[in-house]
Amino acid sequence: MSKGTILKVAGPLVVAEHMRDANMFDVVRVSDKRLIGEIIEMHGDKASIQVYEDTSGLGTGEPVESTEEPLSVELGPGLIEGIFDGIQRPLVEIMKKVGNNLPRGVEVPSLSREKKWHFNVTAEIGAYVTSGDELGFVQETDIVRHKIMVPIGVSGKVKSLSEGDYTVEDTVGEIEKDDGTVVPVKLMQKWPVRRGRPYKKKLSPDVPLITGQRVIDALFPIAKGGVAAIPGPFGSGKTVTQHQLAKWAEADIVVYIGCGERGNEMTDVLNEFPELIDPHTGKSLMERTVLIANTSDMPVAAREASIYTGITIAEYYRDMGYSVALMADSTSRWAEAMRAMSGRLEEMPGEEGYPAYLSSRLAEFYERAGIVKLLGSESKVGSITAIGAVSPPGGDMSEPVSQATLRIVKVFWGLSASLAYKRHFPAIDWLTSYSLYSDKLSEWYTNNIGAEWNDYRAEAMKILQEEAQLDEIVRLVGIDALSPKDRLTMEVAKSLREDYLHQNAFHEIDTYSSMKKQYLMLKLMIGYYSEANEALKRDCSLDDILSIPAREQIGRSKYIEEVELSKFDEIDSAIRSQLSALKAKEIF
């Protein structure tokens, strides 16, 4: 074990000498307080250490001890419903042990060593297994079946497996490798956070991740295994949008990383998630959620590690064949932590002081998302959908973190401050946002939602873009200068904006819309637009078209409950009959 002494302390950076035998990315214990750190640079026998705790009061000459292990996370039963900090320390357990304030040097194992889990055997004794094969499972929560897999890099015959109640450190079985060595199987395994977990093959995403948010699902969809960014200025609703996606996205597991976020926002998550009922299972949302809480008052270096901790846990559940949704809120704070460390290391700064390797680190993180063919004898598929919030200072999208992110992600949900000021939420700007998955997913929508879905979507986008162009004319000369057809377009665009794209996150019905409901709402609005255009051609008065009684019901359709979707047909028939009556009146 490599031991050295502190030579220099500069905030979260500690330089130690006599560390020649240590390796890059080794975890070290700094001083007698046993602070956790990680070696991020080596010069001869000097090691630069990123310390994940407060370094105040440290002095030169204090001991530094290497554990000779990279920064790793414990993967096993007990992760779900867990609340961890950036380096996977269990915050609830620490609170029970030492109170509300997180002290320095506290050592609590990530996964409970006391709790016993019932292990159910699924593999046969004597069967030949390879990395990723299922040996058995633990029912972690009512919803999550936690599969115990053959550790990566191990293959051979199952020598023994025994059902029963075990802690995560107990041996539940043995695998005899081809060379005759016997590997014990435990419920828990460790994995270094900076190394992605292997898989057979990366696949092309072709199924959407349904979120229940109309502006996302209808206009700018994200695929399962896709990557998206939510950039926006302060107060535009990034965190609420992330919360909505975490709550309602059709994923088996949710990993939520609060990276350098305000404490009150993390508190909202911690209070809300246990109370929320998952619409897909009828159970508490926490029963499929892992929370990583790294608030802005925690040491800056741990913020840098939190992203890697989150993605490694997500990969572990992906390897079980689950669909995982990962929320990173926000990657800008993560980049700021990297900038702080880079400055301490006296590296050559890149644009705006960020390190030159900013874009490669961001790409490294987002590349670990995707839909993949998993290791193992069976043909299984798992996916990670990564959604990162970006907080550009002053809403300036030209800054390095936003630009580097946009080069990588395929979905851009640009939040607009002007929409947020108008109280239009989610404040996703339909004129600047885009999704590069739309064409790939169009076939799925046609086959599963409705043959006309893509036409309705294209028509809605066209109406909204026409409105933006007409807006300029209206500002200059007033709405009365427009032709009846253009005025109708303006009215329908207003309905699309206020009734379809606007969605109240805190309304019990409006907070989530199924794809069926989204389709029927869009069909209603586009159907009214085409029928109204026909009526205009028959010389019907625009005022009469706009004042039909059924039009009011279009606006209220967002509050129709999922069990009462037959009401949409009634509204549709009412619109058609009322507009037909107008046409008939005009003819005679």
C-alpha positions as semicolon CSV with decimal commas, in nm:
position;residue;x (nm);y (nm);z (nm)
1;M;0,000;0,000;0,000
2;S;0,149;0,330;-0,116
3;K;0,192;0,592;0,158
4;G;0,298;0,951;0,119
5;T;0,272;1,292;0,284
6;I;0,091;1,615;0,196
7;L;0,312;1,868;0,016
8;K;0,053;2,131;-0,084
9;V;-0,315;2,207;-0,023
10;A;-0,508;2,427;-0,269
11;G;-0,881;2,405;-0,201
12;P;-1,006;2,063;-0,320
13;L;-0,662;1,985;-0,468
14;V;-0,400;1,817;-0,250
15;V;-0,048;1,740;-0,380
16;A;0,124;1,448;-0,203
17;E;0,487;1,331;-0,238
18;H;0,645;0,982;-0,209
19;M;0,354;0,834;-0,408
20;R;0,559;0,664;-0,681
21;D;0,388;0,325;-0,634
22;A;0,036;0,468;-0,664
23;N;-0,161;0,463;-0,993
24;M;-0,379;0,713;-1,175
25;F;-0,740;0,723;-1,051
26;D;-0,654;0,533;-0,729
27;V;-0,873;0,622;-0,433
28;V;-0,668;0,761;-0,144
29;R;-0,734;0,851;0,219
30;V;-0,599;1,195;0,302
31;S;-0,468;1,290;0,653
32;D;-0,573;1,136;0,985
33;K;-0,928;1,257;0,913
34;R;-0,933;0,992;0,633
35;L;-1,085;1,220;0,370
36;I;-1,170;1,048;0,042
37;G;-0,975;1,157;-0,264
38;E;-0,878;1,037;-0,611
39;I;-0,543;1,069;-0,791
40;I;-0,598;1,269;-1,112
41;E;-0,237;1,352;-1,208
42;M;0,112;1,203;-1,152
43;H;0,448;1,383;-1,182
44;G;0,739;1,161;-1,076
45;D;0,663;1,068;-0,715
46;K;0,417;1,357;-0,672
47;A;0,045;1,283;-0,699
48;S;-0,227;1,549;-0,750
49;I;-0,535;1,438;-0,557
50;Q;-0,892;1,556;-0,606
51;V;-1,043;1,548;-0,254
52;Y;-1,417;1,482;-0,234
53;E;-1,455;1,650;0,106
54;D;-1,375;1,984;0,265
55;T;-0,997;2,027;0,298
56;S;-0,993;2,316;0,546
57;G;-0,750;2,263;0,833
58;L;-0,524;2,019;0,643
59;G;-0,152;2,085;0,677
60;T;0,168;1,974;0,505
61;G;0,333;1,659;0,628
62;E;0,006;1,482;0,707
63;P;-0,019;1,122;0,582
64;V;-0,178;1,011;0,254
65;E;-0,259;0,646;0,199
66;S;-0,355;0,480;-0,131
67;T;-0,620;0,205;-0,131
68;E;-0,481;0,082;-0,468
69;E;-0,835;0,063;-0,603
70;P;-1,003;0,296;-0,855
71;L;-1,311;0,499;-0,755
72;S;-1,582;0,233;-0,770
73;V;-1,949;0,192;-0,689
74;E;-2,112;-0,099;-0,509
75;L;-2,373;-0,261;-0,731
76;G;-2,629;-0,490;-0,571
77;P;-2,970;-0,501;-0,398
78;G;-3,044;-0,185;-0,198
79;L;-2,971;0,070;-0,471
80;I;-3,338;0,129;-0,554
81;E;-3,504;0,378;-0,316
82;G;-3,152;0,477;-0,209
83;I;-3,037;0,839;-0,173
84;F;-2,662;0,875;-0,225
85;D;-2,416;1,162;-0,253
86;G;-2,177;1,207;-0,550
87;I;-1,944;0,926;-0,439
88;Q;-2,223;0,687;-0,341
89;R;-2,229;0,745;0,032
90;P;-2,579;0,662;0,166
91;L;-2,713;0,991;0,300
92;V;-2,999;0,839;0,501
93;E;-2,765;0,597;0,681
94;I;-2,515;0,876;0,751
95;M;-2,796;1,092;0,892
96;K;-2,899;0,809;1,127
97;K;-2,539;0,774;1,240
98;V;-2,420;1,136;1,277
99;G;-2,721;1,369;1,233
100;N;-2,823;1,616;0,963
101;N;-2,484;1,768;0,881
102;L;-2,247;1,558;0,671
103;P;-1,917;1,543;0,865
104;R;-1,574;1,484;0,714
105;G;-1,416;1,141;0,698
106;V;-1,737;0,953;0,775
107;E;-1,720;0,592;0,656
108;V;-2,050;0,416;0,591
109;P;-2,076;0,136;0,330
110;S;-2,288;0,226;0,024
111;L;-2,504;-0,085;0,057
112;S;-2,626;-0,208;0,395
113;R;-2,421;-0,497;0,534
114;E;-2,693;-0,598;0,782
115;K;-3,001;-0,621;0,564
116;K;-3,079;-0,970;0,435
117;W;-3,224;-1,032;0,089
118;H;-3,401;-1,347;-0,025
119;F;-3,206;-1,496;-0,316
120;N;-3,403;-1,709;-0,567
121;V;-3,201;-1,945;-0,788
122;T;-3,281;-1,955;-1,163
123;A;-2,963;-2,114;-1,311
124;E;-2,905;-2,490;-1,302
125;I;-2,610;-2,653;-1,124
126;G;-2,354;-2,773;-1,381
127;A;-2,479;-2,533;-1,650
128;Y;-2,215;-2,340;-1,847
129;V;-2,257;-1,966;-1,795
130;T;-2,083;-1,655;-1,932
131;S;-2,059;-1,288;-1,824
132;G;-2,403;-1,130;-1,792
133;D;-2,601;-1,456;-1,756
134;E;-2,864;-1,460;-1,484
135;L;-2,792;-1,688;-1,186
136;G;-3,091;-1,586;-0,977
137;F;-3,280;-1,283;-0,856
138;V;-3,372;-1,077;-0,552
139;Q;-3,710;-0,903;-0,533
140;E;-3,564;-0,561;-0,452
141;T;-3,900;-0,376;-0,447
142;D;-4,252;-0,478;-0,551
143;I;-4,171;-0,365;-0,906
144;V;-3,798;-0,431;-0,952
145;R;-3,670;-0,783;-0,992
146;H;-3,298;-0,744;-0,924
147;K;-3,112;-1,001;-1,134
148;I;-2,792;-1,146;-0,992
149;M;-2,562;-1,189;-1,291
150;V;-2,233;-1,364;-1,361
151;P;-1,960;-1,101;-1,297
152;I;-1,797;-0,948;-1,604
153;G;-1,487;-1,139;-1,716
154;V;-1,606;-1,469;-1,559
155;S;-1,734;-1,776;-1,745
156;G;-1,750;-2,143;-1,651
157;K;-1,970;-2,408;-1,488
158;V;-2,207;-2,335;-1,203
159;K;-2,057;-2,537;-0,918
160;S;-2,308;-2,441;-0,647
161;L;-2,600;-2,200;-0,586
162;S;-2,819;-2,199;-0,280
163;E;-3,148;-2,026;-0,222
164;G;-3,198;-1,837;0,107
165;D;-3,159;-1,508;0,292
166;Y;-2,821;-1,340;0,252
167;T;-2,647;-1,007;0,305
168;V;-2,476;-0,848;0,004
169;E;-2,135;-0,979;0,119
170;D;-2,240;-1,343;0,171
171;T;-2,138;-1,602;-0,087
172;V;-2,449;-1,745;-0,257
173;G;-2,272;-1,981;-0,496
174;E;-1,955;-2,068;-0,690
175;I;-1,851;-2,076;-1,055
176;E;-1,569;-2,302;-1,170
177;K;-1,374;-2,139;-1,454
178;D;-1,224;-2,330;-1,747
179;D;-0,880;-2,328;-1,581
180;G;-1,022;-2,490;-1,266
181;T;-1,019;-2,178;-1,041
182;V;-1,334;-2,125;-0,837
183;V;-1,496;-1,779;-0,827
184;P;-1,737;-1,704;-0,539
185;V;-2,067;-1,538;-0,635
186;K;-2,204;-1,262;-0,410
187;L;-2,513;-1,047;-0,435
188;M;-2,290;-0,741;-0,470
189;Q;-2,021;-0,651;-0,722
190;K;-1,797;-0,346;-0,762
191;W;-1,729;-0,151;-1,078
192;P;-1,496;0,148;-1,147
193;V;-1,709;0,451;-1,233
194;R;-1,488;0,594;-1,509
195;R;-1,503;0,276;-1,717
196;G;-1,816;0,191;-1,913
197;R;-1,962;-0,158;-1,860
198;P;-1,917;-0,377;-2,171
199;Y;-2,189;-0,500;-2,406
200;K;-2,206;-0,699;-2,733
201;K;-2,332;-0,439;-2,977
202;K;-2,483;-0,092;-2,987
203;L;-2,816;-0,076;-3,174
204;S;-2,991;0,206;-3,356
205;P;-3,282;0,349;-3,150
206;D;-3,622;0,308;-3,322
207;V;-3,880;0,315;-3,037
208;P;-3,983;0,642;-2,868
209;L;-3,958;0,701;-2,496
210;I;-4,314;0,808;-2,414
211;T;-4,305;1,087;-2,156
212;G;-4,669;1,199;-2,137
213;Q;-4,558;1,557;-2,215
214;R;-4,738;1,667;-2,533
215;V;-4,477;1,911;-2,667
216;I;-4,210;1,639;-2,637
217;D;-4,400;1,330;-2,757
218;A;-4,578;1,507;-3,042
219;L;-4,325;1,756;-3,177
220;F;-3,978;1,665;-3,049
221;P;-3,973;1,297;-2,949
222;I;-3,679;1,118;-2,792
223;A;-3,600;0,753;-2,865
224;K;-3,535;0,486;-2,600
225;G;-3,158;0,487;-2,576
226;G;-3,140;0,843;-2,709
227;V;-2,971;1,152;-2,566
228;A;-3,130;1,492;-2,515
229;A;-3,037;1,831;-2,374
230;I;-3,262;2,082;-2,197
231;P;-3,082;2,417;-2,206
232;G;-3,244;2,728;-2,074
233;P;-3,185;3,041;-1,864
234;F;-3,260;3,073;-1,494
235;G;-3,629;3,026;-1,407
236;S;-3,732;2,876;-1,742
237;G;-3,835;2,542;-1,591
238;K;-3,541;2,301;-1,653
239;T;-3,573;2,125;-1,320
240;V;-3,955;2,095;-1,334
241;T;-3,928;1,950;-1,688
242;Q;-3,666;1,701;-1,560
243;H;-3,896;1,609;-1,269
244;Q;-4,186;1,554;-1,512
245;L;-3,973;1,328;-1,729
246;A;-3,851;1,132;-1,427
247;K;-4,210;1,089;-1,304
248;W;-4,387;0,992;-1,624
249;A;-4,134;0,854;-1,874
250;E;-4,203;0,490;-1,967
251;A;-3,879;0,359;-1,823
252;D;-3,832;0,063;-1,588
253;I;-3,572;0,242;-1,374
254;V;-3,508;0,614;-1,314
255;V;-3,167;0,744;-1,204
256;Y;-3,190;1,110;-1,101
257;I;-2,862;1,299;-1,052
258;G;-2,889;1,637;-0,881
259;C;-2,546;1,769;-0,976
260;G;-2,463;2,094;-0,800
261;E;-2,834;2,179;-0,773
262;R;-2,994;2,404;-0,513
263;G;-3,082;2,220;-0,193
264;N;-3,451;2,316;-0,207
265;E;-3,486;2,155;-0,553
266;M;-3,341;1,827;-0,429
267;T;-3,572;1,852;-0,127
268;D;-3,869;1,878;-0,367
269;V;-3,756;1,557;-0,536
270;L;-3,704;1,378;-0,203
271;N;-4,048;1,486;-0,077
272;E;-4,244;1,437;-0,400
273;F;-4,115;1,112;-0,543
274;P;-4,216;0,882;-0,252
275;E;-4,571;1,025;-0,260
276;L;-4,618;1,000;-0,635
277;I;-4,799;0,699;-0,770
278;D;-4,641;0,552;-1,080
279;P;-4,921;0,535;-1,346
280;H;-4,774;0,219;-1,501
281;T;-4,751;0,011;-1,182
282;G;-4,978;0,180;-0,927
283;K;-4,689;0,180;-0,675
284;S;-4,474;0,464;-0,533
285;L;-4,239;0,614;-0,789
286;M;-3,948;0,567;-0,546
287;E;-3,980;0,189;-0,593
288;R;-3,802;0,224;-0,928
289;T;-3,582;0,530;-0,857
290;V;-3,221;0,586;-0,750
291;L;-3,141;0,940;-0,632
292;I;-2,795;1,096;-0,632
293;A;-2,807;1,421;-0,440
294;N;-2,506;1,642;-0,478
295;T;-2,618;1,988;-0,378
296;S;-2,434;2,311;-0,455
297;D;-2,298;2,343;-0,099
298;M;-2,121;2,006;-0,116
299;P;-1,752;1,994;-0,211
300;V;-1,698;2,080;-0,576
301;A;-1,488;1,773;-0,657
302;A;-1,765;1,527;-0,557
303;R;-1,984;1,701;-0,813
304;E;-1,747;1,588;-1,086
305;A;-1,777;1,226;-0,969
306;S;-2,159;1,229;-0,929
307;I;-2,224;1,207;-1,306
308;Y;-2,003;0,898;-1,337
309;T;-2,159;0,737;-1,029
310;G;-2,507;0,786;-1,179
311;I;-2,425;0,650;-1,526
312;T;-2,251;0,341;-1,379
313;I;-2,560;0,255;-1,169
314;A;-2,773;0,309;-1,483
315;E;-2,547;0,072;-1,683
316;Y;-2,584;-0,195;-1,414
317;Y;-2,964;-0,195;-1,442
318;R;-2,937;-0,177;-1,822
319;D;-2,732;-0,499;-1,808
320;M;-3,033;-0,669;-1,646
321;G;-3,235;-0,589;-1,961
322;Y;-3,416;-0,285;-1,822
323;S;-3,493;0,045;-1,989
324;V;-3,330;0,318;-1,776
325;A;-3,400;0,693;-1,786
326;L;-3,111;0,902;-1,652
327;M;-3,165;1,268;-1,559
328;A;-2,857;1,481;-1,509
329;D;-2,943;1,819;-1,357
330;S;-2,726;1,997;-1,450
331;T;-2,420;1,918;-1,667
332;S;-2,321;2,289;-1,656
333;R;-2,248;2,262;-1,282
334;W;-2,047;1,948;-1,356
335;A;-1,846;2,138;-1,617
336;E;-1,791;2,418;-1,363
337;A;-1,648;2,161;-1,119
338;M;-1,409;2,044;-1,392
339;R;-1,311;2,405;-1,461
340;A;-1,241;2,463;-1,090
341;M;-1,017;2,155;-1,073
342;S;-0,844;2,237;-1,402
343;G;-0,761;2,584;-1,271
344;R;-0,611;2,437;-0,951
345;L;-0,400;2,199;-1,159
346;E;-0,272;2,501;-1,356
347;E;-0,371;2,344;-1,689
348;M;-0,385;2,553;-2,005
349;P;-0,743;2,687;-2,014
350;G;-0,968;2,652;-2,317
351;E;-1,264;2,872;-2,408
352;E;-1,403;3,075;-2,110
353;G;-1,163;2,902;-1,873
354;Y;-1,309;2,555;-1,925
355;P;-1,051;2,278;-1,971
356;A;-0,956;2,185;-2,328
357;Y;-1,098;1,834;-2,274
358;L;-1,451;1,959;-2,187
359;S;-1,617;1,838;-2,507
360;S;-1,447;1,494;-2,495
361;R;-1,559;1,443;-2,130
362;L;-1,916;1,539;-2,219
363;A;-1,910;1,305;-2,518
364;E;-1,767;1,027;-2,299
365;F;-2,065;1,066;-2,063
366;Y;-2,338;1,080;-2,331
367;E;-2,178;0,795;-2,530
368;R;-2,245;0,562;-2,236
369;A;-2,618;0,600;-2,307
370;G;-2,782;0,404;-2,589
371;I;-2,973;0,085;-2,665
372;V;-2,745;-0,220;-2,662
373;K;-2,738;-0,594;-2,712
374;L;-2,628;-0,730;-2,375
375;L;-2,362;-0,982;-2,278
376;G;-2,475;-1,334;-2,197
377;S;-2,599;-1,649;-2,372
378;E;-2,950;-1,511;-2,427
379;S;-3,026;-1,236;-2,676
380;K;-3,128;-0,951;-2,444
381;V;-3,154;-0,578;-2,503
382;G;-3,123;-0,294;-2,248
383;S;-3,122;0,084;-2,287
384;I;-3,017;0,406;-2,115
385;T;-3,184;0,731;-2,219
386;A;-2,975;1,026;-2,097
387;I;-3,136;1,369;-2,055
388;G;-2,904;1,644;-1,940
389;A;-3,008;1,993;-1,829
390;V;-2,772;2,274;-1,932
391;S;-2,772;2,609;-1,749
392;P;-2,601;2,864;-1,977
393;P;-2,520;3,186;-1,788
394;G;-2,773;3,451;-1,887
395;G;-2,932;3,208;-2,134
396;D;-2,635;3,254;-2,372
397;M;-2,644;2,944;-2,595
398;S;-2,310;3,025;-2,755
399;E;-2,116;2,937;-2,438
400;P;-1,886;2,626;-2,448
401;V;-2,096;2,376;-2,244
402;S;-2,412;2,435;-2,454
403;Q;-2,221;2,418;-2,781
404;A;-2,027;2,104;-2,684
405;T;-2,354;1,939;-2,573
406;L;-2,537;2,028;-2,895
407;R;-2,263;1,861;-3,099
408;I;-2,336;1,532;-2,919
409;V;-2,710;1,513;-2,846
410;K;-2,981;1,447;-3,104
411;V;-3,269;1,619;-2,925
412;F;-3,268;1,984;-2,830
413;W;-3,552;2,107;-2,607
414;G;-3,465;2,477;-2,597
415;L;-3,637;2,655;-2,309
416;S;-3,735;3,013;-2,371
417;A;-3,730;3,286;-2,106
418;S;-4,003;3,483;-2,291
419;L;-4,237;3,180;-2,283
420;A;-4,162;3,127;-1,913
421;Y;-4,244;3,496;-1,842
422;K;-4,578;3,445;-2,020
423;R;-4,639;3,150;-1,780
424;H;-4,635;2,907;-2,073
425;F;-4,495;2,578;-1,936
426;P;-4,320;2,361;-2,039
427;A;-4,142;2,661;-2,192
428;I;-3,999;2,455;-2,483
429;D;-3,967;2,687;-2,782
430;W;-4,124;2,508;-3,082
431;L;-3,938;2,735;-3,328
432;T;-3,584;2,662;-3,206
433;S;-3,614;2,306;-3,066
434;Y;-3,555;1,997;-3,280
435;S;-3,541;1,617;-3,267
436;L;-3,322;1,418;-3,508
437;Y;-3,509;1,099;-3,414
438;S;-3,841;1,214;-3,570
439;D;-3,788;1,045;-3,909
440;K;-3,668;0,720;-3,753
441;L;-3,965;0,705;-3,518
442;S;-4,231;0,797;-3,776
443;E;-4,286;0,431;-3,871
444;W;-4,346;0,336;-3,505
445;Y;-4,600;0,617;-3,465
446;T;-4,781;0,514;-3,786
447;N;-4,804;0,148;-3,678
448;N;-4,884;0,203;-3,311
449;I;-5,068;0,536;-3,273
450;G;-5,243;0,618;-3,600
451;A;-5,177;0,627;-3,973
452;E;-5,237;1,006;-3,983
453;W;-5,015;1,090;-3,682
454;N;-4,716;1,211;-3,888
455;D;-4,943;1,421;-4,113
456;Y;-5,109;1,584;-3,810
457;R;-4,770;1,656;-3,655
458;A;-4,637;1,813;-3,976
459;E;-4,955;2,021;-4,015
460;A;-4,932;2,145;-3,651
461;M;-4,567;2,250;-3,702
462;K;-4,661;2,428;-4,028
463;I;-4,943;2,622;-3,853
464;L;-4,710;2,729;-3,568
465;Q;-4,442;2,846;-3,814
466;E;-4,699;3,037;-4,022
467;E;-4,818;3,207;-3,703
468;A;-4,462;3,326;-3,628
469;Q;-4,443;3,484;-3,977
470;L;-4,789;3,643;-3,952
471;D;-4,703;3,777;-3,607
472;E;-4,466;4,027;-3,766
473;I;-4,742;4,163;-3,992
474;V;-4,990;4,181;-3,701
475;R;-4,741;4,385;-3,498
476;L;-4,700;4,634;-3,781
477;V;-5,054;4,678;-3,917
478;G;-5,290;4,494;-3,677
479;I;-5,488;4,171;-3,709
480;D;-5,768;4,331;-3,915
481;A;-5,530;4,364;-4,211
482;L;-5,505;3,984;-4,244
483;S;-5,719;3,776;-4,476
484;P;-5,986;3,549;-4,315
485;K;-5,769;3,242;-4,395
486;D;-5,466;3,394;-4,217
487;R;-5,681;3,501;-3,920
488;L;-5,809;3,143;-3,896
489;T;-5,447;3,017;-3,896
490;M;-5,368;3,261;-3,611
491;E;-5,666;3,137;-3,408
492;V;-5,584;2,768;-3,458
493;A;-5,215;2,833;-3,374
494;K;-5,329;3,005;-3,055
495;S;-5,538;2,697;-2,969
496;L;-5,237;2,469;-3,038
497;R;-5,017;2,683;-2,815
498;E;-5,254;2,738;-2,524
499;D;-5,450;2,413;-2,526
500;Y;-5,207;2,156;-2,665
501;L;-4,848;2,266;-2,599
502;H;-4,922;2,430;-2,263
503;Q;-4,939;2,162;-1,995
504;N;-4,986;2,214;-1,622
505;A;-4,739;1,993;-1,429
506;F;-4,936;2,043;-1,107
507;H;-5,285;1,953;-1,243
508;E;-5,382;1,593;-1,162
509;I;-5,527;1,524;-1,513
510;D;-5,322;1,756;-1,733
511;T;-4,983;1,652;-1,587
512;Y;-4,977;1,336;-1,804
513;S;-5,131;1,265;-2,148
514;S;-5,125;0,918;-2,298
515;M;-5,030;0,885;-2,667
516;K;-5,392;0,797;-2,751
517;K;-5,515;1,120;-2,587
518;Q;-5,242;1,326;-2,758
519;Y;-5,344;1,181;-3,094
520;L;-5,715;1,254;-3,038
521;M;-5,642;1,612;-2,926
522;L;-5,428;1,677;-3,233
523;K;-5,687;1,514;-3,459
524;L;-5,954;1,743;-3,309
525;M;-5,755;2,063;-3,369
526;I;-5,630;1,977;-3,718
527;G;-5,977;1,842;-3,809
528;Y;-6,136;2,175;-3,702
529;Y;-5,874;2,366;-3,907
530;S;-5,940;2,174;-4,229
531;E;-6,322;2,185;-4,185
532;A;-6,308;2,559;-4,106
533;N;-6,099;2,618;-4,422
534;E;-6,365;2,435;-4,626
535;A;-6,633;2,655;-4,468
536;L;-6,433;2,969;-4,562
537;K;-6,421;2,852;-4,925
538;R;-6,803;2,827;-4,914
539;D;-6,808;3,199;-4,814
540;C;-6,900;3,134;-4,451
541;S;-6,828;3,422;-4,212
542;L;-6,507;3,383;-4,010
543;D;-6,678;3,516;-3,697
544;D;-6,946;3,246;-3,730
545;I;-6,677;2,976;-3,777
546;L;-6,486;3,092;-3,469
547;S;-6,795;3,123;-3,252
548;I;-6,940;2,771;-3,294
549;P;-7,024;2,626;-2,948
550;A;-6,807;2,313;-2,997
551;R;-6,491;2,524;-3,030
552;E;-6,488;2,591;-2,656
553;Q;-6,482;2,213;-2,597
554;I;-6,157;2,184;-2,797
555;G;-5,982;2,403;-2,538
556;R;-6,122;2,198;-2,251
557;S;-6,031;1,862;-2,408
558;K;-5,697;1,852;-2,221
559;Y;-5,893;1,797;-1,898
560;I;-6,074;1,486;-2,028
561;E;-5,972;1,186;-1,818
562;E;-5,799;0,886;-1,975
563;V;-6,101;0,663;-1,907
564;E;-6,337;0,899;-2,092
565;L;-6,159;0,931;-2,429
566;S;-6,483;0,847;-2,615
567;K;-6,582;1,214;-2,549
568;F;-6,338;1,318;-2,826
569;D;-6,559;1,152;-3,090
570;E;-6,857;1,343;-2,955
571;I;-6,672;1,677;-2,979
572;D;-6,550;1,586;-3,331
573;S;-6,907;1,506;-3,448
574;A;-7,035;1,831;-3,288
575;I;-6,771;2,037;-3,475
576;R;-6,853;1,872;-3,808
577;S;-7,228;1,905;-3,769
578;Q;-7,208;2,271;-3,655
579;L;-6,976;2,366;-3,945
580;S;-7,195;2,170;-4,192
581;A;-7,497;2,367;-4,066
582;L;-7,305;2,691;-4,136
583;K;-7,217;2,575;-4,488
584;A;-7,578;2,479;-4,556
585;K;-7,699;2,820;-4,428
586;E;-7,456;3,004;-4,658
587;I;-7,566;2,801;-4,962
588;F;-7,931;2,896;-4,915
